[in-house]
């Protein structure tokens, strides 16, 4: 069964709200780890991204795709982490490092740009793979 435009909008809106909280976790964690604790950006970025992935999975699993939870919870968590890992470490993280280390843009701004570029890809992959619609 094909996803309706209404469903994309409804789930996309929920995903965006959850993503906003994940952004706060990611950005706050990065600023804490790099700015306050003095970790290098490459390490603080990895830790902040993974913490936000886990937090976002939990909320998206119980709210955004609650009606599509067909697999066992840990299977959904692994799938979500794979998708988020692809988008976070394949898009967000390289942009963070490129812009902050090579272009020398402030790491916090570079992270915001990377997150924005990865968000749509993350939603579509999760919608069509992690929580794919199953015909009854």
HELIX and SHEET records of a PDB file:
HELIX    1   1 UNK A    5  UNK A   30  1                                  26    
HELIX    2   2 UNK A   31  UNK A   36  3                                   6    
HELIX    3   3 UNK A   41  UNK A   59  1                                  19    
HELIX    4   4 UNK A   60  UNK A   64  3                                   5    
HELIX    5   5 UNK A   66  UNK A   68  5                                   3    
HELIX    6   6 UNK A   73  UNK A   87  1                                  15    
HELIX    7   7 UNK A   88  UNK A   92  3                                   5    
HELIX    8   8 UNK A   93  UNK A   97  1                                   5    
HELIX    9   9 UNK A   98  UNK A  102  3                                   5    
HELIX   10  10 UNK A  107  UNK A  125  1                                  19    
HELIX   11  11 UNK A  126  UNK A  130  3                                   5    
END                                                                             
